[in-house]
């Protein structure tokens, strides 16, 4: 059975919903762990006023009993506390008040094209769903996928490697322990000097009424080789991961492993040589980012997302009123100046969903013990002890 994750809800509506279907029965869940991921999505220097209103948590409304999955679809609800300030404008039912339409599309947002596509005169009917607030529901569902992966020995983490023009130095290696205090850093960066420079850059650009983009990296530890497949384009894990990361609002690019760097190297410096040491296969490098031929190699998976500056600016860009066709400034709403640290947490959720789906594709199982049994048999067959 395929593992599916779908979300519903609008940014300022009553709330968000996530439904995850396909997880095996018997998986133990921890409510605090789910809500901790929800809170982590709200972290990061550069967040706006909305994060002072929302204190995100996820309420499970189906598919779990006494802390264990039932094998049926799991539904999670995330309330929007800000809805009380938007009840007239975003009520699902007609209201007596005269609610003005929004006619000023923002460059870089879904506003204009979405209004064309769905035949809307009010851009709010587009922007509310297109908002990155939707990712709160993805993180709730992703937390379930992370719990499933953790039960199989896989851990997914993220960190920020670039904000604006500030780059963190490339670490020689990454271990799971490197991420122990990552959420205590104001921009979720592993390098303290780079973190300080990133914070300064955000402050500088915010004072100039600018928004700032950057790059985050998601790392998965403990994967077995052979997830995904080379036999058909839609089963190649590279493509599935790229779609998942690029589906995050404002993400415009994805890389796996050294990607753009290896594009300029000779082949002898681009691939990970294979050795046989202590009766096991080994690699001394991980240029591929843990993927070869659309399949995991067993090395840490390294996936990066490049995020553009947010399209809602405190000093709006030029636009056109879609009702009058007159020039005007784009819509100005409450916004963040930088959400790259939070995007990394969303990236964790999306990578976790892809990897959890790949494990279920390969090992099946109606109960978590069935999955573990099939996984153990596979590890024995290929001699994988890492």
PLY file of the C-alpha trace (Angstrom):
ply
format ascii 1.0
element vertex 386
property float x
property float y
property float z
element edge 385
property int vertex1
property int vertex2
end_header
0.00 0.00 0.00
1.32 3.44 -0.89
2.04 5.96 1.85
0.13 9.18 1.17
0.23 12.56 2.85
-2.31 15.24 1.97
-3.10 18.57 3.57
-6.07 20.93 3.61
-6.65 24.40 5.00
-6.00 28.09 4.45
-3.53 30.42 6.11
-6.12 32.42 8.09
-8.94 29.89 8.03
-10.15 27.93 11.08
-7.27 25.48 10.85
-5.22 22.99 8.87
-5.65 19.26 8.40
-3.18 16.54 7.44
-4.11 12.96 6.57
-1.42 10.28 6.45
-2.52 6.94 5.07
-0.44 3.78 4.75
1.57 3.61 7.97
1.59 0.14 9.56
-0.27 -0.70 12.75
1.56 -0.91 16.07
3.87 2.06 15.53
4.40 3.87 18.81
3.94 7.64 18.62
4.92 10.36 21.05
2.69 13.42 21.22
5.47 15.63 22.56
7.75 14.68 19.65
5.08 15.62 17.11
4.42 18.96 18.79
8.15 19.60 19.17
8.52 19.45 15.38
5.54 21.82 15.06
7.32 24.29 17.34
10.63 23.85 15.53
8.96 25.04 12.32
8.30 28.34 14.06
11.96 28.89 14.96
14.52 31.13 13.31
15.72 34.71 13.41
13.69 36.71 10.91
10.23 35.35 11.65
7.35 37.82 11.71
4.42 38.67 13.97
2.36 35.62 13.07
4.68 33.41 15.12
3.82 35.47 18.22
0.18 34.49 17.73
0.42 30.84 16.72
1.62 28.21 19.21
1.37 25.24 16.92
0.45 21.77 18.02
-1.23 18.87 16.27
-4.29 17.05 17.56
-4.77 13.49 16.34
-8.42 12.85 15.50
-8.23 9.37 13.98
-5.98 6.39 13.32
-4.24 6.27 16.72
-5.33 4.66 19.97
-3.42 4.85 23.24
-0.32 6.08 21.44
-0.11 3.41 18.73
-1.17 3.47 15.11
-4.11 1.30 14.04
-3.14 0.82 10.41
-5.94 3.11 9.25
-5.62 6.68 8.00
-4.31 9.13 10.59
-5.87 12.60 10.67
-4.24 15.55 12.43
-5.71 18.98 13.07
-3.70 22.17 13.54
-5.74 25.12 14.78
-5.11 28.63 13.48
-5.26 30.90 16.51
-5.17 33.94 14.22
-8.54 32.92 12.79
-10.28 34.91 15.55
-8.85 38.06 13.91
-9.96 36.95 10.45
-13.33 35.34 11.13
-15.33 37.69 8.91
-12.80 37.64 6.08
-12.21 33.86 6.14
-15.46 32.38 7.44
-16.44 29.27 5.48
-20.02 30.59 5.36
-21.55 33.89 4.14
-21.24 36.85 6.51
-23.22 40.08 6.76
-20.14 42.29 6.69
-18.91 43.77 3.42
-15.52 42.09 2.96
-13.38 43.95 0.39
-11.70 41.89 -2.31
-7.93 41.81 -2.78
-6.89 42.98 -6.26
-3.12 43.59 -5.91
-1.08 40.49 -6.86
2.45 40.09 -5.47
5.30 39.35 -7.88
6.76 35.95 -7.03
3.56 34.63 -5.44
0.73 32.45 -6.76
-1.64 35.44 -6.70
-1.99 36.45 -10.35
-1.65 33.12 -12.10
-3.86 31.42 -9.53
-6.57 34.03 -10.10
-6.39 33.37 -13.85
-6.43 29.61 -13.48
-9.31 29.39 -10.99
-11.32 32.33 -12.40
-11.16 34.39 -9.22
-11.72 38.13 -8.87
-10.56 38.06 -5.24
-6.90 37.11 -4.93
-7.44 36.07 -1.32
-9.12 32.93 -2.66
-5.68 31.97 -4.03
-3.14 33.38 -1.60
-4.66 31.81 1.51
-4.04 28.27 0.28
-0.77 29.12 -1.47
0.66 30.49 1.79
3.51 28.65 3.49
1.30 28.39 6.56
0.17 25.14 4.88
3.53 23.60 5.76
2.48 23.39 9.41
0.22 20.53 8.37
3.05 18.91 6.40
5.32 19.03 9.43
2.61 17.34 11.52
2.33 14.52 8.98
6.08 14.40 8.53
6.51 13.84 12.26
4.58 10.57 11.87
6.88 9.55 9.03
9.91 10.41 11.15
8.58 8.23 13.97
8.22 5.34 11.52
11.76 5.85 10.21
13.17 6.14 13.71
11.64 2.76 14.55
13.73 1.39 11.65
16.96 3.08 12.75
16.74 6.15 10.47
17.07 9.74 11.72
16.40 12.87 9.65
17.94 16.25 10.51
18.46 19.64 8.84
20.64 22.75 9.06
21.09 26.06 7.24
24.12 26.44 4.99
23.40 29.84 3.44
21.32 32.93 4.12
21.48 35.66 1.53
25.13 36.19 0.63
26.45 34.52 3.80
27.70 30.93 3.39
28.62 28.52 6.17
31.87 26.58 5.62
31.44 23.02 4.37
31.92 20.51 7.21
34.36 17.69 6.51
31.88 15.13 7.80
28.48 15.18 9.46
27.37 12.90 12.29
24.02 12.63 14.02
25.56 14.11 17.16
26.43 17.32 15.29
22.73 18.21 15.31
22.11 17.86 19.04
21.95 21.62 19.65
20.99 22.81 16.17
17.63 24.26 17.25
19.31 26.40 19.90
21.07 28.40 17.19
19.08 31.47 16.01
19.33 30.44 12.35
19.83 26.68 12.83
23.39 26.82 11.48
26.15 24.45 12.59
28.91 27.07 12.32
28.81 29.73 15.04
30.73 32.40 13.13
28.53 31.95 10.05
25.43 32.02 12.25
26.43 35.38 13.70
27.03 36.76 10.21
23.66 35.41 9.02
21.82 37.09 11.88
23.56 40.36 11.08
22.65 40.02 7.40
19.00 39.40 8.22
18.91 42.47 10.47
20.53 44.60 7.80
18.18 43.49 5.06
15.11 43.76 7.28
15.94 47.38 8.03
16.15 47.92 4.27
12.62 46.43 3.91
14.00 43.39 2.10
13.29 39.68 2.45
16.10 37.11 2.32
16.41 33.61 0.91
19.04 30.94 1.33
19.85 27.24 1.33
19.06 24.48 3.83
20.32 20.91 3.87
18.45 17.80 5.02
20.53 14.81 6.14
19.21 11.27 6.71
21.32 8.82 8.75
20.93 5.05 9.00
19.43 4.23 5.60
19.86 0.80 4.07
21.07 0.53 0.47
18.54 -0.14 -2.27
15.63 2.17 -1.46
14.16 3.46 -4.70
14.92 1.82 -8.04
16.74 2.22 -11.33
14.14 0.38 -13.42
11.62 3.19 -14.04
11.87 6.96 -13.98
9.08 7.48 -11.45
10.68 5.11 -8.93
14.08 6.81 -8.92
14.50 8.32 -5.47
16.37 11.36 -6.84
13.27 12.50 -8.69
10.91 11.83 -5.81
13.11 13.81 -3.44
13.49 16.68 -5.88
9.72 16.96 -6.26
9.20 16.83 -2.50
11.71 19.60 -1.78
10.65 21.81 -4.69
7.03 21.52 -3.54
7.90 23.64 -0.50
6.78 27.23 -0.97
9.56 29.55 -2.25
11.99 26.68 -2.98
13.33 27.09 -6.51
16.09 24.51 -6.66
17.28 21.23 -5.19
20.63 19.46 -5.14
21.69 16.00 -4.02
25.21 15.51 -2.77
27.82 17.69 -4.42
25.54 18.23 -7.45
26.56 21.60 -8.93
30.17 21.19 -7.78
30.65 17.81 -9.47
29.21 19.26 -12.67
32.50 21.12 -13.08
34.88 18.35 -12.03
36.50 15.56 -14.03
34.98 12.15 -13.48
37.87 10.91 -11.36
36.95 13.52 -8.75
33.19 13.21 -9.00
32.40 9.62 -8.02
32.69 7.60 -4.83
35.18 4.78 -5.25
34.19 1.35 -3.93
36.35 -0.61 -1.50
36.03 -3.92 0.33
37.30 -3.62 3.88
36.78 -5.93 6.88
34.48 -8.07 4.74
32.23 -5.11 3.93
31.85 -2.69 1.04
32.88 0.87 1.87
33.17 4.36 0.40
35.65 6.99 1.55
33.68 9.87 0.00
30.01 10.76 -0.50
29.94 13.02 -3.54
26.71 11.33 -4.64
24.87 12.39 -1.49
23.90 8.80 -0.70
22.19 8.06 -4.03
23.39 6.14 -7.07
21.20 5.07 -9.97
18.07 6.32 -8.22
18.77 4.18 -5.13
20.21 4.77 -1.67
23.81 3.61 -1.17
23.64 3.34 2.62
25.71 6.48 3.14
24.04 9.56 4.65
21.51 11.12 2.30
22.30 14.80 1.59
19.59 16.95 0.00
19.63 20.74 -0.29
16.86 23.20 -1.09
17.46 26.71 -2.45
14.86 29.17 -1.25
14.14 32.49 -2.91
13.41 35.64 -0.87
9.78 35.73 0.25
7.47 37.59 -2.16
5.62 39.60 0.50
7.73 42.69 1.14
7.31 45.44 3.72
8.12 47.83 0.87
5.97 46.27 -1.88
7.05 45.83 -5.47
5.23 47.26 -8.47
2.07 45.48 -9.58
-1.26 46.05 -11.32
-4.77 46.22 -9.89
-6.57 43.29 -11.56
-9.93 45.09 -11.35
-8.88 48.44 -12.87
-5.62 47.44 -14.64
-4.06 50.53 -13.09
-0.48 50.41 -11.77
-0.25 49.95 -8.02
1.94 48.54 -5.30
1.54 44.84 -4.56
-0.41 43.62 -1.56
1.31 44.15 1.76
0.50 41.66 4.51
2.18 40.63 7.74
5.23 38.63 6.74
8.55 37.15 7.75
11.85 38.54 6.51
13.59 35.14 6.48
12.22 31.61 6.87
15.16 29.50 5.71
15.65 27.93 9.18
11.98 26.93 9.25
12.14 25.65 5.68
14.77 23.17 6.81
12.27 21.67 9.26
9.68 21.44 6.48
12.37 19.82 4.34
12.85 17.19 7.04
9.14 16.40 6.89
9.13 16.05 3.10
12.29 13.93 2.96
10.91 11.77 5.78
7.72 11.19 3.81
9.63 10.15 0.69
11.92 7.82 2.65
9.10 6.32 4.70
7.21 5.67 1.47
10.31 4.01 0.00
10.64 1.71 3.02
6.98 0.71 2.77
7.33 0.17 -0.99
10.25 -2.18 -0.40
9.33 -3.96 2.83
5.54 -3.67 3.07
3.97 -4.86 6.31
0.60 -4.40 7.98
2.28 -4.16 11.39
5.54 -2.45 12.36
6.93 -5.85 13.43
6.35 -7.16 9.89
8.34 -4.23 8.49
11.17 -4.82 10.95
11.21 -8.54 10.12
11.42 -7.92 6.37
14.08 -5.25 6.90
16.17 -7.56 9.08
15.97 -10.34 6.48
17.11 -7.95 3.75
20.00 -6.64 5.85
21.11 -10.24 6.45
20.88 -11.10 2.77
23.10 -8.21 1.66
25.38 -8.39 4.71
24.56 -4.86 5.81
25.45 -4.22 9.45
25.89 -0.43 9.51
0 1
1 2
2 3
3 4
4 5
5 6
6 7
7 8
8 9
9 10
10 11
11 12
12 13
13 14
14 15
15 16
16 17
17 18
18 19
19 20
20 21
21 22
22 23
23 24
24 25
25 26
26 27
27 28
28 29
29 30
30 31
31 32
32 33
33 34
34 35
35 36
36 37
37 38
38 39
39 40
40 41
41 42
42 43
43 44
44 45
45 46
46 47
47 48
48 49
49 50
50 51
51 52
52 53
53 54
54 55
55 56
56 57
57 58
58 59
59 60
60 61
61 62
62 63
63 64
64 65
65 66
66 67
67 68
68 69
69 70
70 71
71 72
72 73
73 74
74 75
75 76
76 77
77 78
78 79
79 80
80 81
81 82
82 83
83 84
84 85
85 86
86 87
87 88
88 89
89 90
90 91
91 92
92 93
93 94
94 95
95 96
96 97
97 98
98 99
99 100
100 101
101 102
102 103
103 104
104 105
105 106
106 107
107 108
108 109
109 110
110 111
111 112
112 113
113 114
114 115
115 116
116 117
117 118
118 119
119 120
120 121
121 122
122 123
123 124
124 125
125 126
126 127
127 128
128 129
129 130
130 131
131 132
132 133
133 134
134 135
135 136
136 137
137 138
138 139
139 140
140 141
141 142
142 143
143 144
144 145
145 146
146 147
147 148
148 149
149 150
150 151
151 152
152 153
153 154
154 155
155 156
156 157
157 158
158 159
159 160
160 161
161 162
162 163
163 164
164 165
165 166
166 167
167 168
168 169
169 170
170 171
171 172
172 173
173 174
174 175
175 176
176 177
177 178
178 179
179 180
180 181
181 182
182 183
183 184
184 185
185 186
186 187
187 188
188 189
189 190
190 191
191 192
192 193
193 194
194 195
195 196
196 197
197 198
198 199
199 200
200 201
201 202
202 203
203 204
204 205
205 206
206 207
207 208
208 209
209 210
210 211
211 212
212 213
213 214
214 215
215 216
216 217
217 218
218 219
219 220
220 221
221 222
222 223
223 224
224 225
225 226
226 227
227 228
228 229
229 230
230 231
231 232
232 233
233 234
234 235
235 236
236 237
237 238
238 239
239 240
240 241
241 242
242 243
243 244
244 245
245 246
246 247
247 248
248 249
249 250
250 251
251 252
252 253
253 254
254 255
255 256
256 257
257 258
258 259
259 260
260 261
261 262
262 263
263 264
264 265
265 266
266 267
267 268
268 269
269 270
270 271
271 272
272 273
273 274
274 275
275 276
276 277
277 278
278 279
279 280
280 281
281 282
282 283
283 284
284 285
285 286
286 287
287 288
288 289
289 290
290 291
291 292
292 293
293 294
294 295
295 296
296 297
297 298
298 299
299 300
300 301
301 302
302 303
303 304
304 305
305 306
306 307
307 308
308 309
309 310
310 311
311 312
312 313
313 314
314 315
315 316
316 317
317 318
318 319
319 320
320 321
321 322
322 323
323 324
324 325
325 326
326 327
327 328
328 329
329 330
330 331
331 332
332 333
333 334
334 335
335 336
336 337
337 338
338 339
339 340
340 341
341 342
342 343
343 344
344 345
345 346
346 347
347 348
348 349
349 350
350 351
351 352
352 353
353 354
354 355
355 356
356 357
357 358
358 359
359 360
360 361
361 362
362 363
363 364
364 365
365 366
366 367
367 368
368 369
369 370
370 371
371 372
372 373
373 374
374 375
375 376
376 377
377 378
378 379
379 380
380 381
381 382
382 383
383 384
384 385
